[in-house]
Amino acid sequence: MTIALPDQLAERARQVAINRGVSLDEFVRQALEVRLDVLDDPLFTTYAVYEGPAPSDLSERHDDYLYSEKE
């Protein structure tokens, strides 16, 4: 497989690979594995987990809703 990278990104990747003592190929494989694992984690999905009604101030008062005693 051949991929094209912008010069700055390729240089950053080379430097990280050198610092970690691995080849550029190995670094790219590791980076892809990490990224693909994150995509499989439901915590990082981009779709809504709950689609029901929610308070309009949920982002501001999430701790209150999560940790306060229910009324």
All heavy atoms as TSV, in Angstrom:
chain	resi	resn	atom	element	x	y	z
A	1	MET	N	N	0.853	-1.165	0.000
A	1	MET	CA	C	0.000	0.000	0.000
A	1	MET	C	C	0.902	1.232	0.000
A	1	MET	O	O	1.892	1.285	0.717
A	1	MET	CB	C	-0.894	0.007	1.245
A	1	MET	CG	C	-1.719	1.264	1.364
A	1	MET	SD	S	-2.688	1.371	2.885
A	1	MET	CE	C	-3.895	0.130	2.577
A	2	THR	N	N	0.534	2.192	-0.778
A	2	THR	CA	C	1.273	3.443	-0.828
A	2	THR	C	C	0.322	4.577	-0.495
A	2	THR	O	O	-0.800	4.615	-1.011
A	2	THR	CB	C	1.849	3.689	-2.240
A	2	THR	OG1	O	2.683	2.583	-2.583
A	2	THR	CG2	C	2.647	4.973	-2.296
A	3	ILE	N	N	0.746	5.451	0.401
A	3	ILE	CA	C	-0.071	6.619	0.727
A	3	ILE	C	C	0.781	7.870	0.584
A	3	ILE	O	O	1.996	7.828	0.771
A	3	ILE	CB	C	-0.673	6.550	2.149
A	3	ILE	CG1	C	0.424	6.468	3.203
A	3	ILE	CG2	C	-1.616	5.374	2.268
A	3	ILE	CD1	C	-0.080	6.632	4.616
A	4	ALA	N	N	0.135	8.959	0.258
A	4	ALA	CA	C	0.831	10.244	0.153
A	4	ALA	C	C	0.512	11.066	1.397
A	4	ALA	O	O	-0.643	11.156	1.810
A	4	ALA	CB	C	0.364	10.986	-1.096
A	5	LEU	N	N	1.541	11.622	2.000
A	5	LEU	CA	C	1.378	12.467	3.181
A	5	LEU	C	C	1.943	13.842	2.896
A	5	LEU	O	O	2.965	13.964	2.216
A	5	LEU	CB	C	2.127	11.873	4.378
A	5	LEU	CG	C	1.700	10.497	4.866
A	5	LEU	CD1	C	2.646	10.021	5.963
A	5	LEU	CD2	C	0.279	10.530	5.366
A	6	PRO	N	N	1.332	14.878	3.433
A	6	PRO	CA	C	1.943	16.203	3.335
A	6	PRO	C	C	3.328	16.166	3.985
A	6	PRO	O	O	3.556	15.408	4.943
A	6	PRO	CB	C	0.997	17.104	4.128
A	6	PRO	CG	C	-0.298	16.359	4.212
A	6	PRO	CD	C	0.066	14.904	4.164
A	7	ASP	N	N	4.249	16.944	3.461
A	7	ASP	CA	C	5.634	16.915	3.937
A	7	ASP	C	C	5.745	17.094	5.445
A	7	ASP	O	O	6.497	16.364	6.104
A	7	ASP	CB	C	6.469	17.995	3.222
A	7	ASP	CG	C	6.676	17.676	1.758
A	7	ASP	OD1	O	6.505	16.498	1.359
A	7	ASP	OD2	O	7.010	18.614	0.998
A	8	GLN	N	N	5.019	18.052	6.001
A	8	GLN	CA	C	5.126	18.310	7.443
A	8	GLN	C	C	4.633	17.119	8.262
A	8	GLN	O	O	5.230	16.757	9.270
A	8	GLN	CB	C	4.356	19.560	7.832
A	8	GLN	CG	C	5.032	20.843	7.370
A	8	GLN	CD	C	4.245	22.066	7.803
A	8	GLN	OE1	O	3.027	22.012	7.994
A	8	GLN	NE2	N	4.937	23.185	7.949
A	9	LEU	N	N	3.545	16.485	7.829
A	9	LEU	CA	C	3.020	15.330	8.546
A	9	LEU	C	C	3.988	14.151	8.451
A	9	LEU	O	O	4.247	13.460	9.442
A	9	LEU	CB	C	1.653	14.941	7.988
A	9	LEU	CG	C	0.961	13.755	8.656
A	9	LEU	CD1	C	0.756	13.999	10.149
A	9	LEU	CD2	C	-0.357	13.468	7.963
A	10	ALA	N	N	4.545	13.942	7.273
A	10	ALA	CA	C	5.510	12.853	7.089
A	10	ALA	C	C	6.733	13.063	7.974
A	10	ALA	O	O	7.224	12.115	8.602
A	10	ALA	CB	C	5.918	12.761	5.620
A	11	GLU	N	N	7.209	14.281	8.060
A	11	GLU	CA	C	8.385	14.565	8.892
A	11	GLU	C	C	8.074	14.370	10.370
A	11	GLU	O	O	8.876	13.807	11.116
A	11	GLU	CB	C	8.896	15.984	8.633
A	11	GLU	CG	C	10.177	16.318	9.378
A	11	GLU	CD	C	11.311	15.323	9.132
A	11	GLU	OE1	O	11.422	14.769	8.023
A	11	GLU	OE2	O	12.090	15.081	10.078
A	12	ARG	N	N	6.904	14.813	10.804
A	12	ARG	CA	C	6.511	14.597	12.200
A	12	ARG	C	C	6.445	13.109	12.507
A	12	ARG	O	O	6.921	12.656	13.552
A	12	ARG	CB	C	5.149	15.235	12.485
A	12	ARG	CG	C	5.197	16.746	12.588
A	12	ARG	CD	C	3.821	17.343	12.751
A	12	ARG	NE	N	3.143	16.826	13.939
A	12	ARG	CZ	C	1.822	16.860	14.098
A	12	ARG	NH1	N	1.049	17.374	13.183
A	12	ARG	NH2	N	1.283	16.383	15.203
A	13	ALA	N	N	5.853	12.339	11.595
A	13	ALA	CA	C	5.742	10.898	11.799
A	13	ALA	C	C	7.129	10.254	11.846
A	13	ALA	O	O	7.385	9.389	12.683
A	13	ALA	CB	C	4.894	10.273	10.692
A	14	ARG	N	N	8.027	10.674	10.959
A	14	ARG	CA	C	9.402	10.136	10.973
A	14	ARG	C	C	10.084	10.414	12.306
A	14	ARG	O	O	10.738	9.546	12.874
A	14	ARG	CB	C	10.231	10.739	9.833
A	14	ARG	CG	C	10.024	10.080	8.512
A	14	ARG	CD	C	11.035	10.606	7.470
A	14	ARG	NE	N	10.425	10.542	6.169
A	14	ARG	CZ	C	9.757	11.518	5.555
A	14	ARG	NH1	N	9.640	12.689	6.116
A	14	ARG	NH2	N	9.219	11.332	4.380
A	15	GLN	N	N	9.936	11.618	12.795
A	15	GLN	CA	C	10.574	11.994	14.058
A	15	GLN	C	C	10.026	11.179	15.225
A	15	GLN	O	O	10.788	10.717	16.077
A	15	GLN	CB	C	10.413	13.495	14.326
A	15	GLN	CG	C	11.271	14.369	13.441
A	15	GLN	CD	C	12.748	14.036	13.595
A	15	GLN	OE1	O	13.265	13.875	14.690
A	15	GLN	NE2	N	13.437	13.911	12.464
A	16	VAL	N	N	8.735	10.996	15.271
A	16	VAL	CA	C	8.137	10.205	16.348
A	16	VAL	C	C	8.619	8.760	16.257
A	16	VAL	O	O	8.964	8.140	17.267
A	16	VAL	CB	C	6.597	10.284	16.317
A	16	VAL	CG1	C	5.977	9.295	17.290
A	16	VAL	CG2	C	6.132	11.704	16.627
A	17	ALA	N	N	8.653	8.226	15.041
A	17	ALA	CA	C	9.130	6.852	14.857
A	17	ALA	C	C	10.574	6.713	15.342
A	17	ALA	O	O	10.905	5.757	16.060
A	17	ALA	CB	C	9.013	6.443	13.388
A	18	ILE	N	N	11.414	7.653	14.979
A	18	ILE	CA	C	12.817	7.625	15.422
A	18	ILE	C	C	12.886	7.675	16.945
A	18	ILE	O	O	13.601	6.895	17.570
A	18	ILE	CB	C	13.608	8.795	14.790
A	18	ILE	CG1	C	13.803	8.536	13.297
A	18	ILE	CG2	C	14.941	9.003	15.496
A	18	ILE	CD1	C	14.308	9.756	12.522
A	19	ASN	N	N	12.121	8.588	17.542
A	19	ASN	CA	C	12.123	8.732	19.004
A	19	ASN	C	C	11.651	7.463	19.707
A	19	ASN	O	O	12.088	7.160	20.813
A	19	ASN	CB	C	11.258	9.913	19.435
A	19	ASN	CG	C	11.856	11.238	19.031
A	19	ASN	OD1	O	13.040	11.334	18.719
A	19	ASN	ND2	N	11.040	12.279	19.002
A	20	ARG	N	N	10.756	6.721	19.074
A	20	ARG	CA	C	10.228	5.489	19.670
A	20	ARG	C	C	11.064	4.267	19.307
A	20	ARG	O	O	10.804	3.172	19.803
A	20	ARG	CB	C	8.788	5.261	19.223
A	20	ARG	CG	C	7.844	6.288	19.799
A	20	ARG	CD	C	6.433	5.995	19.425
A	20	ARG	NE	N	5.540	6.999	19.996
A	20	ARG	CZ	C	4.234	6.932	19.992
A	20	ARG	NH1	N	3.646	5.895	19.436
A	20	ARG	NH2	N	3.519	7.887	20.519
A	21	GLY	N	N	12.018	4.467	18.422
A	21	GLY	CA	C	12.885	3.359	18.031
A	21	GLY	C	C	12.213	2.338	17.133
A	21	GLY	O	O	12.538	1.148	17.189
A	22	VAL	N	N	11.258	2.784	16.329
A	22	VAL	CA	C	10.573	1.893	15.394
A	22	VAL	C	C	10.675	2.468	13.988
A	22	VAL	O	O	10.979	3.646	13.802
A	22	VAL	CB	C	9.084	1.682	15.770
A	22	VAL	CG1	C	8.949	1.013	17.130
A	22	VAL	CG2	C	8.312	2.985	15.727
A	23	SER	N	N	10.389	1.624	13.021
A	23	SER	CA	C	10.384	2.106	11.639
A	23	SER	C	C	9.152	2.977	11.406
A	23	SER	O	O	8.171	2.909	12.162
A	23	SER	CB	C	10.358	0.924	10.671
A	23	SER	OG	O	9.106	0.248	10.764
A	24	LEU	N	N	9.194	3.752	10.361
A	24	LEU	CA	C	8.032	4.567	10.003
A	24	LEU	C	C	6.842	3.660	9.702
A	24	LEU	O	O	5.715	3.948	10.106
A	24	LEU	CB	C	8.346	5.469	8.804
A	24	LEU	CG	C	7.206	6.370	8.316
A	24	LEU	CD1	C	6.713	7.278	9.424
A	24	LEU	CD2	C	7.653	7.171	7.105
A	25	ASP	N	N	7.092	2.554	9.002
A	25	ASP	CA	C	6.009	1.612	8.717
A	25	ASP	C	C	5.353	1.105	9.995
A	25	ASP	O	O	4.122	1.056	10.098
A	25	ASP	CB	C	6.526	0.412	7.923
A	25	ASP	CG	C	6.886	0.758	6.490
A	25	ASP	OD1	O	6.539	1.857	6.027
A	25	ASP	OD2	O	7.507	-0.087	5.842
A	26	GLU	N	N	6.175	0.730	10.982
A	26	GLU	CA	C	5.636	0.223	12.239
A	26	GLU	C	C	4.867	1.315	12.976
A	26	GLU	O	O	3.797	1.056	13.544
A	26	GLU	CB	C	6.748	-0.331	13.131
A	26	GLU	CG	C	6.263	-0.874	14.460
A	26	GLU	CD	C	5.254	-2.014	14.346
A	26	GLU	OE1	O	5.204	-2.702	13.297
A	26	GLU	OE2	O	4.505	-2.219	15.316
A	27	PHE	N	N	5.383	2.517	12.977
A	27	PHE	CA	C	4.684	3.622	13.634
A	27	PHE	C	C	3.317	3.853	12.997
A	27	PHE	O	O	2.316	4.018	13.694
A	27	PHE	CB	C	5.510	4.912	13.597
A	27	PHE	CG	C	4.743	6.088	14.096
A	27	PHE	CD1	C	4.456	6.222	15.448
A	27	PHE	CD2	C	4.269	7.057	13.222
A	27	PHE	CE1	C	3.711	7.295	15.913
A	27	PHE	CE2	C	3.532	8.128	13.679
A	27	PHE	CZ	C	3.253	8.247	15.036
A	28	VAL	N	N	3.248	3.834	11.681
A	28	VAL	CA	C	1.969	4.042	10.984
A	28	VAL	C	C	1.007	2.903	11.320
A	28	VAL	O	O	-0.180	3.140	11.571
A	28	VAL	CB	C	2.182	4.183	9.459
A	28	VAL	CG1	C	0.856	4.167	8.708
A	28	VAL	CG2	C	2.952	5.462	9.147
A	29	ARG	N	N	1.473	1.667	11.357
A	29	ARG	CA	C	0.622	0.535	11.744
A	29	ARG	C	C	0.068	0.731	13.160
A	29	ARG	O	O	-1.131	0.532	13.401
A	29	ARG	CB	C	1.394	-0.781	11.662
A	29	ARG	CG	C	1.527	-1.330	10.260
A	29	ARG	CD	C	2.059	-2.750	10.270
A	29	ARG	NE	N	3.458	-2.823	10.693
A	29	ARG	CZ	C	4.498	-2.684	9.875
A	29	ARG	NH1	N	4.310	-2.463	8.593
A	29	ARG	NH2	N	5.729	-2.763	10.337
A	30	GLN	N	N	0.947	1.120	14.084
A	30	GLN	CA	C	0.510	1.332	15.467
A	30	GLN	C	C	-0.520	2.462	15.550
A	30	GLN	O	O	-1.521	2.350	16.267
A	30	GLN	CB	C	1.707	1.652	16.359
A	30	GLN	CG	C	2.647	0.492	16.564
A	30	GLN	CD	C	3.929	0.901	17.282
A	30	GLN	OE1	O	4.131	2.063	17.645
A	30	GLN	NE2	N	4.814	-0.069	17.489
A	31	ALA	N	N	-0.258	3.551	14.837
A	31	ALA	CA	C	-1.172	4.693	14.866
A	31	ALA	C	C	-2.539	4.307	14.309
A	31	ALA	O	O	-3.583	4.710	14.850
A	31	ALA	CB	C	-0.574	5.864	14.081
A	32	LEU	N	N	-2.562	3.528	13.244
A	32	LEU	CA	C	-3.831	3.073	12.681
A	32	LEU	C	C	-4.569	2.164	13.651
A	32	LEU	O	O	-5.800	2.273	13.799
A	32	LEU	CB	C	-3.603	2.346	11.360
A	32	LEU	CG	C	-3.401	3.232	10.145
A	32	LEU	CD1	C	-2.959	2.397	8.953
A	32	LEU	CD2	C	-4.659	3.997	9.820
A	33	GLU	N	N	-3.854	1.279	14.309
A	33	GLU	CA	C	-4.489	0.395	15.294
A	33	GLU	C	C	-5.155	1.201	16.399
A	33	GLU	O	O	-6.298	0.935	16.778
A	33	GLU	CB	C	-3.469	-0.574	15.894
A	33	GLU	CG	C	-3.111	-1.722	15.012
A	33	GLU	CD	C	-4.242	-2.722	14.818
A	33	GLU	OE1	O	-5.119	-2.836	15.703
A	33	GLU	OE2	O	-4.240	-3.372	13.770
A	34	VAL	N	N	-4.441	2.188	16.919
A	34	VAL	CA	C	-4.994	3.020	17.992
A	34	VAL	C	C	-6.238	3.741	17.505
A	34	VAL	O	O	-7.271	3.756	18.178
A	34	VAL	CB	C	-3.939	4.026	18.511
A	34	VAL	CG1	C	-4.579	5.072	19.405
A	34	VAL	CG2	C	-2.829	3.293	19.241
A	35	ARG	N	N	-6.164	4.328	16.347
A	35	ARG	CA	C	-7.302	5.091	15.807
A	35	ARG	C	C	-8.497	4.182	15.553
A	35	ARG	O	O	-9.634	4.526	15.871
A	35	ARG	CB	C	-6.883	5.802	14.519
A	35	ARG	CG	C	-7.967	6.610	13.876
A	35	ARG	CD	C	-8.366	7.777	14.770
A	35	ARG	NE	N	-9.323	8.583	14.063
A	35	ARG	CZ	C	-10.444	9.035	14.610
A	35	ARG	NH1	N	-10.717	8.804	15.871
A	35	ARG	NH2	N	-11.276	9.752	13.914
A	36	LEU	N	N	-8.258	3.007	15.004
A	36	LEU	CA	C	-9.357	2.082	14.741
A	36	LEU	C	C	-9.971	1.561	16.034
A	36	LEU	O	O	-11.186	1.373	16.112
A	36	LEU	CB	C	-8.881	0.930	13.857
A	36	LEU	CG	C	-8.511	1.344	12.430
A	36	LEU	CD1	C	-7.880	0.173	11.695
A	36	LEU	CD2	C	-9.703	1.880	11.671
A	37	ASP	N	N	-9.160	1.351	17.056
A	37	ASP	CA	C	-9.689	0.931	18.351
A	37	ASP	C	C	-10.586	2.008	18.942
A	37	ASP	O	O	-11.632	1.710	19.518
A	37	ASP	CB	C	-8.559	0.604	19.328
A	37	ASP	CG	C	-7.856	-0.700	18.992
A	37	ASP	OD1	O	-8.385	-1.480	18.174
A	37	ASP	OD2	O	-6.758	-0.930	19.546
A	38	VAL	N	N	-10.183	3.264	18.803
A	38	VAL	CA	C	-10.996	4.377	19.308
A	38	VAL	C	C	-12.324	4.429	18.571
A	38	VAL	O	O	-13.374	4.636	19.174
A	38	VAL	CB	C	-10.238	5.724	19.181
A	38	VAL	CG1	C	-11.165	6.907	19.393
A	38	VAL	CG2	C	-9.087	5.771	20.171
A	39	LEU	N	N	-12.304	4.206	17.272
A	39	LEU	CA	C	-13.547	4.232	16.502
A	39	LEU	C	C	-14.509	3.134	16.938
A	39	LEU	O	O	-15.723	3.288	16.816
A	39	LEU	CB	C	-13.245	4.090	15.006
A	39	LEU	CG	C	-12.578	5.282	14.339
A	39	LEU	CD1	C	-12.233	4.936	12.893
A	39	LEU	CD2	C	-13.467	6.514	14.395
A	40	ASP	N	N	-13.985	2.028	17.437
A	40	ASP	CA	C	-14.833	0.933	17.903
A	40	ASP	C	C	-15.390	1.170	19.297
A	40	ASP	O	O	-16.297	0.456	19.728
A	40	ASP	CB	C	-14.046	-0.386	17.905
A	40	ASP	CG	C	-13.763	-0.888	16.506
A	40	ASP	OD1	O	-14.476	-0.480	15.562
A	40	ASP	OD2	O	-12.828	-1.694	16.352
A	41	ASP	N	N	-14.862	2.132	20.030
A	41	ASP	CA	C	-15.284	2.388	21.400
A	41	ASP	C	C	-16.553	3.247	21.393
A	41	ASP	O	O	-16.556	4.352	20.868
A	41	ASP	CB	C	-14.165	3.107	22.154
A	41	ASP	CG	C	-14.437	3.232	23.638
A	41	ASP	OD1	O	-15.622	3.348	24.034
A	41	ASP	OD2	O	-13.474	3.227	24.407
A	42	PRO	N	N	-17.653	2.767	21.958
A	42	PRO	CA	C	-18.898	3.539	21.937
A	42	PRO	C	C	-18.780	4.906	22.610
A	42	PRO	O	O	-19.549	5.809	22.298
A	42	PRO	CB	C	-19.898	2.661	22.688
A	42	PRO	CG	C	-19.196	1.439	23.099
A	42	PRO	CD	C	-17.774	1.497	22.633
A	43	LEU	N	N	-17.804	5.064	23.504
A	43	LEU	CA	C	-17.621	6.362	24.146
A	43	LEU	C	C	-17.290	7.444	23.129
A	43	LEU	O	O	-17.634	8.605	23.310
A	43	LEU	CB	C	-16.507	6.276	25.197
A	43	LEU	CG	C	-16.165	7.564	25.936
A	43	LEU	CD1	C	-17.356	8.032	26.768
A	43	LEU	CD2	C	-14.959	7.361	26.818
A	44	PHE	N	N	-16.628	7.068	22.042
A	44	PHE	CA	C	-16.175	8.047	21.060
A	44	PHE	C	C	-16.999	8.057	19.783
A	44	PHE	O	O	-16.594	8.623	18.784
A	44	PHE	CB	C	-14.706	7.785	20.712
A	44	PHE	CG	C	-13.813	7.898	21.918
A	44	PHE	CD1	C	-13.269	6.774	22.499
A	44	PHE	CD2	C	-13.545	9.128	22.477
A	44	PHE	CE1	C	-12.459	6.868	23.619
A	44	PHE	CE2	C	-12.746	9.242	23.607
A	44	PHE	CZ	C	-12.200	8.107	24.170
A	45	THR	N	N	-18.159	7.438	19.790
A	45	THR	CA	C	-18.979	7.434	18.589
A	45	THR	C	C	-19.569	8.814	18.358
A	45	THR	O	O	-19.681	9.626	19.275
A	45	THR	CB	C	-20.114	6.405	18.696
A	45	THR	OG1	O	-20.897	6.721	19.841
A	45	THR	CG2	C	-19.591	4.993	18.784
A	46	THR	N	N	-19.965	9.063	17.149
A	46	THR	CA	C	-20.500	10.382	16.809
A	46	THR	C	C	-22.012	10.377	16.708
A	46	THR	O	O	-22.607	11.368	16.338
A	46	THR	CB	C	-19.906	10.879	15.479
A	46	THR	OG1	O	-20.197	9.920	14.476
A	46	THR	CG2	C	-18.413	11.100	15.587
A	47	TYR	N	N	-22.639	9.262	17.018
A	47	TYR	CA	C	-24.091	9.229	16.957
A	47	TYR	C	C	-24.659	9.313	18.369
A	47	TYR	O	O	-23.996	8.976	19.343
A	47	TYR	CB	C	-24.591	7.972	16.239
A	47	TYR	CG	C	-24.172	6.687	16.883
A	47	TYR	CD1	C	-24.942	6.118	17.896
A	47	TYR	CD2	C	-23.012	6.037	16.497
A	47	TYR	CE1	C	-24.553	4.936	18.504
A	47	TYR	CE2	C	-22.625	4.852	17.105
A	47	TYR	CZ	C	-23.398	4.311	18.104
A	47	TYR	OH	O	-23.013	3.144	18.706
A	48	ALA	N	N	-25.879	9.753	18.451
A	48	ALA	CA	C	-26.523	9.910	19.755
A	48	ALA	C	C	-26.814	8.550	20.361
A	48	ALA	O	O	-27.321	7.655	19.689
A	48	ALA	CB	C	-27.804	10.712	19.603
A	49	VAL	N	N	-26.494	8.392	21.628
A	49	VAL	CA	C	-26.784	7.153	22.330
A	49	VAL	C	C	-28.214	7.198	22.853
A	49	VAL	O	O	-28.937	6.227	22.844
A	49	VAL	CB	C	-25.781	6.934	23.480
A	49	VAL	CG1	C	-26.154	5.716	24.297
A	49	VAL	CG2	C	-24.379	6.813	22.921
A	50	TYR	N	N	-28.625	8.371	23.290
A	50	TYR	CA	C	-29.975	8.575	23.816
A	50	TYR	C	C	-30.673	9.576	22.923
A	50	TYR	O	O	-30.175	10.675	22.705
A	50	TYR	CB	C	-29.911	9.089	25.258
A	50	TYR	CG	C	-31.260	9.445	25.826
A	50	TYR	CD1	C	-32.152	8.459	26.190
A	50	TYR	CD2	C	-31.644	10.769	25.981
A	50	TYR	CE1	C	-33.391	8.767	26.703
A	50	TYR	CE2	C	-32.886	11.095	26.503
A	50	TYR	CZ	C	-33.758	10.088	26.862
A	50	TYR	OH	O	-34.982	10.394	27.370
A	51	GLU	N	N	-31.804	9.204	22.404
A	51	GLU	CA	C	-32.498	10.080	21.464
A	51	GLU	C	C	-33.807	10.618	22.010
A	51	GLU	O	O	-34.595	11.192	21.273
A	51	GLU	CB	C	-32.728	9.334	20.151
A	51	GLU	CG	C	-31.421	8.977	19.462
A	51	GLU	CD	C	-31.622	8.252	18.144
A	51	GLU	OE1	O	-32.780	7.994	17.773
A	51	GLU	OE2	O	-30.617	7.942	17.509
A	52	GLY	N	N	-34.046	10.457	23.311
A	52	GLY	CA	C	-35.281	10.932	23.908
A	52	GLY	C	C	-35.196	12.407	24.286
A	52	GLY	O	O	-34.228	13.095	23.961
A	53	PRO	N	N	-36.192	12.903	24.980
A	53	PRO	CA	C	-36.186	14.303	25.397
A	53	PRO	C	C	-35.080	14.567	26.418
A	53	PRO	O	O	-34.735	13.697	27.213
A	53	PRO	CB	C	-37.563	14.504	26.011
A	53	PRO	CG	C	-38.010	13.154	26.423
A	53	PRO	CD	C	-37.368	12.181	25.462
A	54	ALA	N	N	-34.541	15.760	26.376
A	54	ALA	CA	C	-33.483	16.152	27.311
A	54	ALA	C	C	-33.675	17.623	27.681
A	54	ALA	O	O	-34.179	18.406	26.875
A	54	ALA	CB	C	-32.119	15.951	26.676
A	55	PRO	N	N	-33.278	18.000	28.897
A	55	PRO	CA	C	-33.405	19.399	29.306
A	55	PRO	C	C	-32.563	20.308	28.420
A	55	PRO	O	O	-31.474	19.930	27.970
A	55	PRO	CB	C	-32.867	19.408	30.741
A	55	PRO	CG	C	-32.836	17.989	31.173
A	55	PRO	CD	C	-32.717	17.166	29.951
A	56	SER	N	N	-33.043	21.507	28.189
A	56	SER	CA	C	-32.313	22.447	27.330
A	56	SER	C	C	-31.023	22.942	27.971
A	56	SER	O	O	-30.129	23.415	27.280
A	56	SER	CB	C	-33.204	23.637	26.966
A	56	SER	OG	O	-33.585	24.325	28.150
A	57	ASP	N	N	-30.889	22.827	29.294
A	57	ASP	CA	C	-29.682	23.288	29.984
A	57	ASP	C	C	-28.772	22.118	30.385
A	57	ASP	O	O	-27.940	22.242	31.274
A	57	ASP	CB	C	-30.034	24.126	31.204
A	57	ASP	CG	C	-30.832	23.347	32.245
A	57	ASP	OD1	O	-31.281	22.213	31.946
A	57	ASP	OD2	O	-31.026	23.873	33.345
A	58	LEU	N	N	-28.916	20.999	29.718
A	58	LEU	CA	C	-28.164	19.795	30.079
A	58	LEU	C	C	-26.656	20.017	30.040
A	58	LEU	O	O	-25.937	19.569	30.931
A	58	LEU	CB	C	-28.546	18.636	29.151
A	58	LEU	CG	C	-27.883	17.297	29.447
A	58	LEU	CD1	C	-28.225	16.829	30.859
A	58	LEU	CD2	C	-28.304	16.261	28.425
A	59	SER	N	N	-26.160	20.733	29.047
A	59	SER	CA	C	-24.709	20.928	28.960
A	59	SER	C	C	-24.178	21.773	30.110
A	59	SER	O	O	-23.043	21.606	30.535
A	59	SER	CB	C	-24.325	21.556	27.613
A	59	SER	OG	O	-24.875	22.844	27.501
A	60	GLU	N	N	-24.987	22.677	30.618
A	60	GLU	CA	C	-24.557	23.540	31.721
A	60	GLU	C	C	-24.725	22.861	33.085
A	60	GLU	O	O	-23.936	23.087	33.988
A	60	GLU	CB	C	-25.356	24.843	31.718
A	60	GLU	CG	C	-25.120	25.691	30.481
A	60	GLU	CD	C	-26.106	26.843	30.379
A	60	GLU	OE1	O	-26.989	26.973	31.256
A	60	GLU	OE2	O	-26.006	27.598	29.400
A	61	ARG	N	N	-25.758	22.034	33.218
A	61	ARG	CA	C	-26.083	21.464	34.534
A	61	ARG	C	C	-25.968	19.945	34.564
A	61	ARG	O	O	-26.625	19.288	35.363
A	61	ARG	CB	C	-27.507	21.871	34.922
A	61	ARG	CG	C	-27.670	23.374	35.102
A	61	ARG	CD	C	-29.030	23.752	35.661
A	61	ARG	NE	N	-29.326	22.986	36.849
A	61	ARG	CZ	C	-30.559	22.538	37.142
A	61	ARG	NH1	N	-31.569	22.778	36.373
A	61	ARG	NH2	N	-30.769	21.839	38.258
A	62	HIS	N	N	-25.106	19.391	33.717
A	62	HIS	CA	C	-25.026	17.928	33.645
A	62	HIS	C	C	-24.710	17.286	34.990
A	62	HIS	O	O	-25.238	16.229	35.323
A	62	HIS	CB	C	-24.035	17.468	32.576
A	62	HIS	CG	C	-22.680	18.056	32.711
A	62	HIS	ND1	N	-21.741	17.566	33.572
A	62	HIS	CD2	C	-22.122	19.119	32.092
A	62	HIS	CE1	C	-20.645	18.292	33.475
A	62	HIS	NE2	N	-20.843	19.244	32.594
A	63	ASP	N	N	-23.862	17.909	35.805
A	63	ASP	CA	C	-23.548	17.329	37.116
A	63	ASP	C	C	-24.795	17.268	37.995
A	63	ASP	O	O	-25.002	16.288	38.717
A	63	ASP	CB	C	-22.451	18.122	37.821
A	63	ASP	CG	C	-21.071	17.820	37.268
A	63	ASP	OD1	O	-20.926	16.825	36.521
A	63	ASP	OD2	O	-20.136	18.570	37.579
A	64	ASP	N	N	-25.601	18.327	37.938
A	64	ASP	CA	C	-26.837	18.325	38.721
A	64	ASP	C	C	-27.733	17.165	38.309
A	64	ASP	O	O	-28.286	16.453	39.144
A	64	ASP	CB	C	-27.601	19.639	38.538
A	64	ASP	CG	C	-26.856	20.833	39.107
A	64	ASP	OD1	O	-26.031	20.637	40.022
A	64	ASP	OD2	O	-27.084	21.954	38.630
A	65	TYR	N	N	-27.867	16.974	37.007
A	65	TYR	CA	C	-28.731	15.898	36.519
A	65	TYR	C	C	-28.155	14.520	36.812
A	65	TYR	O	O	-28.889	13.583	37.088
A	65	TYR	CB	C	-28.987	16.055	35.023
A	65	TYR	CG	C	-29.828	17.264	34.699
A	65	TYR	CD1	C	-29.301	18.350	34.018
A	65	TYR	CD2	C	-31.169	17.313	35.077
A	65	TYR	CE1	C	-30.069	19.455	33.743
A	65	TYR	CE2	C	-31.953	18.427	34.815
A	65	TYR	CZ	C	-31.393	19.500	34.124
A	65	TYR	OH	O	-32.171	20.603	33.853
A	66	LEU	N	N	-26.853	14.388	36.767
A	66	LEU	CA	C	-26.247	13.080	36.985
A	66	LEU	C	C	-26.123	12.719	38.458
A	66	LEU	O	O	-26.289	11.551	38.828
A	66	LEU	CB	C	-24.835	13.042	36.358
A	66	LEU	CG	C	-24.792	13.024	34.839
A	66	LEU	CD1	C	-23.360	13.194	34.360
A	66	LEU	CD2	C	-25.387	11.745	34.298
A	67	TYR	N	N	-25.814	13.693	39.322
A	67	TYR	CA	C	-25.426	13.359	40.684
A	67	TYR	C	C	-26.365	13.868	41.772
A	67	TYR	O	O	-26.199	13.523	42.936
A	67	TYR	CB	C	-24.012	13.881	40.958
A	67	TYR	CG	C	-23.023	13.379	39.945
A	67	TYR	CD1	C	-22.393	14.242	39.066
A	67	TYR	CD2	C	-22.749	12.013	39.843
A	67	TYR	CE1	C	-21.485	13.774	38.108
A	67	TYR	CE2	C	-21.849	11.540	38.895
A	67	TYR	CZ	C	-21.226	12.421	38.036
A	67	TYR	OH	O	-20.351	11.953	37.104
A	68	SER	N	N	-27.352	14.690	41.436
A	68	SER	CA	C	-28.276	15.198	42.445
A	68	SER	C	C	-29.317	14.135	42.763
A	68	SER	O	O	-29.607	13.250	41.956
A	68	SER	CB	C	-28.977	16.455	41.930
A	68	SER	OG	O	-28.050	17.486	41.780
A	69	GLU	N	N	-29.877	14.272	43.954
A	69	GLU	CA	C	-30.970	13.377	44.331
A	69	GLU	C	C	-32.159	13.649	43.414
A	69	GLU	O	O	-32.458	14.786	43.078
A	69	GLU	CB	C	-31.383	13.632	45.789
A	69	GLU	CG	C	-30.322	13.297	46.799
A	69	GLU	CD	C	-30.056	11.801	46.875
A	69	GLU	OE1	O	-31.015	11.005	46.729
A	69	GLU	OE2	O	-28.882	11.424	47.070
A	70	LYS	N	N	-32.844	12.589	43.014
A	70	LYS	CA	C	-34.032	12.760	42.178
A	70	LYS	C	C	-35.142	13.378	42.987
A	70	LYS	O	O	-35.283	13.119	44.178
A	70	LYS	CB	C	-34.474	11.412	41.613
A	70	LYS	CG	C	-33.498	10.867	40.619
A	70	LYS	CD	C	-34.038	9.639	39.953
A	70	LYS	CE	C	-33.034	9.192	38.905
A	70	LYS	NZ	N	-33.539	8.073	38.138
A	71	GLU	N	N	-35.903	14.227	42.312
A	71	GLU	CA	C	-37.003	14.928	43.001
A	71	GLU	C	C	-38.196	14.044	43.190
A	71	GLU	O	O	-38.495	13.159	42.514
A	71	GLU	CB	C	-37.387	16.159	42.186
A	71	GLU	CG	C	-36.243	17.140	42.074
A	71	GLU	CD	C	-36.562	18.285	41.124
A	71	GLU	OE1	O	-37.692	18.355	40.613
A	71	GLU	OE2	O	-35.695	19.102	40.913
